[in-house]
Amino acid sequence: MAGRNWFNELHTPSSGILLEIGRPIAYRKSPYQEIWIFHNPLFGKVLVLDGCVMTTEKDEFFYHEMLAHPALTTHPKPERVLIIGGGDGGTLREVLRYHEVKKATLVELDREVVDLAKQHLPSLSESFSDPRSEVVIGDGAKFVKTAENGYDVVLIDSTDPVGPAEILFSEGFYRDIKSLLGKDGVLALQCESPFLHMDFIKSQKKILSSIFGKVNFYNTVVPTYPGSLWSFAFASDTVDPLELKRKPPEGLRYYDERVHRAAFTLPPFMRDELEG
Amino acid sequence: MAGRNWFNELHTPSSGILLEIGRPIAYRKSPYQEIWIFHNPLFGKVLVLDGCVMTTEKDEFFYHEMLAHPALTTHPKPERVLIIGGGDGGTLREVLRYHEVKKATLVELDREVVDLAKQHLPSLSESFSDPRSEVVIGDGAKFVKTAENGYDVVLIDSTDPVGPAEILFSEGFYRDIKSLLGKDGVLALQCESPFLHMDFIKSQKKILSSIFGKVNFYNTVVPTYPGSLWSFAFASDTVDPLELKRKPPEGLRYYDERVHRAAFTLPPFMRDELEG
């Protein structure tokens, strides 16, 4: 390893990952965070915010497909979609694969993330040029207080629940989202690792269950994320997360109808905590 | 990170993991490999062979439950079980949870691994004291050439397919195992990461399919393994891997009947390669 440059991220105080910085690509200090993109021989381009890997070209599909498609295949008519966060564009790209979607609004706090993704991560950010997409640069928590209602699906594609993203996991924020959702509205959100953050996931279950009639969790794998096993919450008053209303788009790499059902099958160590 | 001791393992030439060595526990150079056990604040005791993490107290259940239980729940009458490798005892522990199992033989090349596991990893190695267990110190590839036949289930709990373990992924070895298996015999083996080693998995599919009538793959997650998503092959002439013959034991943390079915649900990127 001598003579080579390495990035490391601690996922816990005593464990983490190592990635060779094959080639630095971009670095900016925005008003909100440090944004860094480098190229790794295995993972391709790696987007790092404040020292945490957000996404990589090679493993982003596990995450973005699984954040977007369960909500999009189960909502009866997903025409208006709101994405909070997700400035790299990957979630927006998955949402816009559905011809049913007439408008997808993405609210990202940090303009620099969107700009750098457009410049350096075209496989994720291609969707920004879709005429159905609308990008709002601003605070998601403030946005949902005053936005017009009538969204069919809201997806929260946030960073970890510390610092600026902490509010995105709060009861008030979820209540504001609930008020924006139309009848049959669905909320899906990234919800950390069941391997490392089970207490956090339980706390989210409690908050969401006080607001929505049905709250379920499902999993994917993200090799570069802490704990690798990664969960999402799915909340709605009316929509059964296991009742698919449409086929997913062709060409996906991780998600299909069968994986959808498998993803909602929680292992006993999660089920005991969440469905007990 | 200054002033602390860190273990790192490269999973590929440009990526890997970092674990703090909270406390060194044991180090031995055996005739076969370097064996190292240290304590990490998150993962508990970590067993490292030739620089690769084999298992940790905290995440071993994802692997050992998923290697053992799919074969044990689907075989019509699993009385005699053979484990190749698995010197830490974790797979043996899972096998012996079934009262149907009358004898489980474990063939481990390296006596020092068994001895160190007995001494330092009691939660895995407790099964060595079960009267139904038999430990043979020796070469698994040689063992299967001369062993008595009549095994119901064979589990291969090997290290990666390089060096001494390479032969454990060869056609000749699988043919020897086939000849040991009784009617309705089942072979299950750890088969590397679909995220990183898809070509290897495809090659195994080809070899196994030339020997067994039914070959399927299934997945688990192992946070400390390369790529995190981890696969197993399931091979038999008669046993349908989705037809469960008995309930799994109580008290498992990752495996149950529903997870069994979910685990055999391959994501499109695997299915396109393996079931096409």
Contacts between the chains, C-beta under 8 A, distances in Angstrom:
chain1	res1	chain2	res2	distance
A	1	B	8	7.9
A	1	B	10	7.6
A	8	B	1	7.9
A	8	B	18	5.8
A	10	B	1	7.5
A	10	B	18	7.3
A	12	B	41	7.9
A	12	B	42	4.9
A	13	B	20	7.6
A	13	B	41	6.9
A	13	B	42	7.9
A	14	B	19	6.8
A	14	B	20	3.8
A	14	B	22	6.6
A	14	B	40	5.6
A	14	B	41	4.2
A	14	B	42	5.1
A	15	B	17	7.1
A	15	B	18	6.6
A	15	B	19	5.3
A	15	B	20	7.0
A	15	B	40	6.7
A	15	B	42	5.0
A	15	B	43	6.7
A	16	B	17	7.1
A	16	B	18	4.5
A	17	B	15	7.1
A	17	B	16	7.1
A	17	B	17	5.8
A	17	B	18	6.7
A	18	B	8	5.8
A	18	B	10	7.3
A	18	B	15	6.6
A	18	B	16	4.5
A	18	B	17	6.7
A	18	B	18	5.5
A	19	B	14	6.8
A	19	B	15	5.3
A	20	B	13	7.6
A	20	B	14	3.8
A	20	B	15	7.0
A	22	B	14	6.6
A	40	B	14	5.6
A	40	B	15	6.7
A	41	B	12	7.9
A	41	B	13	6.9
A	41	B	14	4.2
A	42	B	12	4.9
A	42	B	13	7.9
A	42	B	14	5.0
A	42	B	15	5.0
A	43	B	15	6.7
A	59	B	195	7.2
A	61	B	269	8.0
A	195	B	59	7.2
A	195	B	221	7.9
A	195	B	223	5.6
A	221	B	195	7.9
A	221	B	221	5.4
A	221	B	228	5.6
A	221	B	229	4.6
A	222	B	228	7.8
A	223	B	195	5.6
A	223	B	227	5.4
A	223	B	228	4.7
A	223	B	229	7.0
A	227	B	223	5.4
A	228	B	221	5.6
A	228	B	222	7.9
A	228	B	223	4.7
A	228	B	228	3.4
A	228	B	229	7.7
A	229	B	221	4.6
A	229	B	223	7.0
A	229	B	228	7.7
A	252	B	268	5.9
A	253	B	267	6.9
A	253	B	268	5.7
A	253	B	269	4.3
A	254	B	267	4.5
A	254	B	268	6.8
A	254	B	269	6.5
A	255	B	267	7.4
A	255	B	268	7.5
A	256	B	267	7.5
A	256	B	268	5.4
A	258	B	265	4.7
A	259	B	265	6.0
A	259	B	267	5.3
A	259	B	268	7.6
A	261	B	262	7.5
A	261	B	265	7.4
A	262	B	261	7.5
A	262	B	262	3.6
A	262	B	263	7.7
A	262	B	265	4.0
A	263	B	262	7.7
A	265	B	258	4.7
A	265	B	259	5.9
A	265	B	261	7.4
A	265	B	262	4.0
A	267	B	253	7.0
A	267	B	254	4.5
A	267	B	255	7.5
A	267	B	256	7.5
A	267	B	259	5.4
A	268	B	252	5.9
A	268	B	253	5.8
A	268	B	254	6.8
A	268	B	255	7.5
A	268	B	256	5.5
A	268	B	259	7.6
A	269	B	253	4.3
A	269	B	254	6.6
